[in-house]
């Protein structure tokens, strides 16, 4: 399992547009991607689960990748967060 911490910089947090892109990116990996915030977790391939975390600007989240390509998947997700959130 690979994981990283990220602090959300987008002033709107994880809102609909980037959440949709996040789900699409997570589904494109060969690993299971999970987002964790304050003890709550969400499957990153499910839009309503991601939106349900209610991630706001300056919130710290943990992204976990587990599967056959977890190192590449983790790096791909890190790049997504840095570019979009």
Beta strands, then each sheet from edge to edge (+ up, - down):
strand 1: 2-7
strand 2: 31-37
strand 3: 40-43
strand 4: 60-67
sheet 1: 1+ 4- 2+ 3-
end
